[in-house]
Structure formats: structure tokens, C-alpha cells
Amino acid sequence: MAMATNYYEDVLDVVRQIPQGRVSTYGAIAAYLGLKSGARMVGWVLNQSLLHSEVPAHRVVNRQGLLTGRMHFSGPSVMQTLLESEGIQVVNHQVMNFQEKFWDPSVELSL
């Protein structure tokens, strides 16, 4: 588990590592950074990061695969469009085959 020294930058660093065609969750990122109940804080950081195009915030969804952050993008369908451009199928604002597409930083990133 990583120890957050600058939580904002640590969240952005993890999100930048999510591969194309995969998604992670607010909670998984928070848990990896040592703040198990910090999912809302991850969401806040990502909302602030939408000004930085190098941060693929569209790859972060809620624990059920729902695009709960979609309203923070420049339009309500932007998040879905970005995910679909990476080969992720989204139906009714939910990632299909979520478990197959899920990228867990606690498993995928070695310290």
C-alpha cells in the first residue's frame, strides 16, 4: 500500500497508470493510497483534474462500474464516448463486463 505524501498528486499518478481499455474505481484508488474510505476525495481530485488532458479521469468509475462522474465532463456523454473509443462497452451509463475490465492498483502496481 502506498503512503500518500501529496494526496492530490498521488491520485493523479495512479490514474495516469490505468491502461487504455481498463477502468478502476474511486474506492480502489483510495485503498491503494491508504485511505480506504477516501473514495469521495478521489472523486474530488478527479473533478479538479479535468483541466489536465493528460489525466484519463474517464477511466475511473464507481464500484459497480457506473459512470457516476460523467456530469463533471464537458458534456454528459463525453466520458462514455472516451471509454468506447478505448473499446469499453457502456450501456445505461454502466461498463459492461466490469470485472473483466477492472484494474486494481493494489494488484497491478508493485511497490
N, C-alpha and C positions, 0 to 999 in steps of 0.2 A: 504494500500500500504506500502510495506517495504521500509525503508530508507537504502540505501547502505552505509556501512562504509568501507568495503573492497569488492569492486565490484566483483573481481575475485572469492573470496571465497563465496560470496553471490550467484553468478550464479551457482557455483558447488553445493552449498547446495540445491538450488531449484531443479536442475536437478537430484540430488540423490533421491528426493522425488517423482519423476514421477513413478507411479506404472508400473509393468510389464503389457504388453498388452495395454498400452496407450502411446500417444505421445503428446508433447507440441510443441510450436513454439518459434523461436528466439524472435519474437516480443512480445508474451505473457509474456515471462520471463522478458524481458526488461521492459515492462509496469509494471509488478508486483514490480520490483525493483526501480521504479520511474524514469526510463529513457525511455520514450515512443518511442523515435527514436533511441534507442540503440541496435537494433537487430543485427547489424554488430558486435558490441562489444561482444555480447553474442556468436556469431559465432566464433570470435577470441578466446575467453576464452575456448570454447569447443574444438577448434582445438588444443590449448595448453594442454588441459586436456586428450587427447587421450593416454597419457603416464600412466594415472592412471586408472586401470581397474575397480575401484570401482565407477567410474562416468559413468552412462549409456548415454553417448552422442548420441548414436544411436537413442534415443527416442525423439530427437529434430529435427524438420523438418521445412520447410518454411510455410508461411501462407496458402498455397494451398495444403499442405500435400506432397510436393515434397521432395525427399531425396537430397537436394542441397549440403549437407555436405559429401556425400558418397565418394568423391575423397580424402578426408583427412584421411580415414581409411587405413589400411594396404593393402587393395585391393578394387577395385571398387564395389564388391558385398558383402563386409563384413557387411555394415550397413543393407542392405536388409536381409541378412541371419540372423542377430541378431534379427531384428524385426519379421521375420517369425517364428523364434524359440519361440517367445512370443505370437504367434497366430495372428499377424497382417499381413494381406494380402497386398502385394505390387505388382503393375502391372505398367510396364513402369516407374519405379522409383517414383511411387506415391502411398501413403497409400490409400487403398480402405476404404470406409465408414469413411472418415476422421473426419467428425463432430461427429460421434459416438465414435471414439477413442480419440478425442481431450481432453486433460487435461489442464485446465486453472488454473494456480496457484492463480490468483486473486479470483477465486471462490472456489477452493479446499483447499487452505491453509488459516486458520483463524489466525489472529494475536492476 
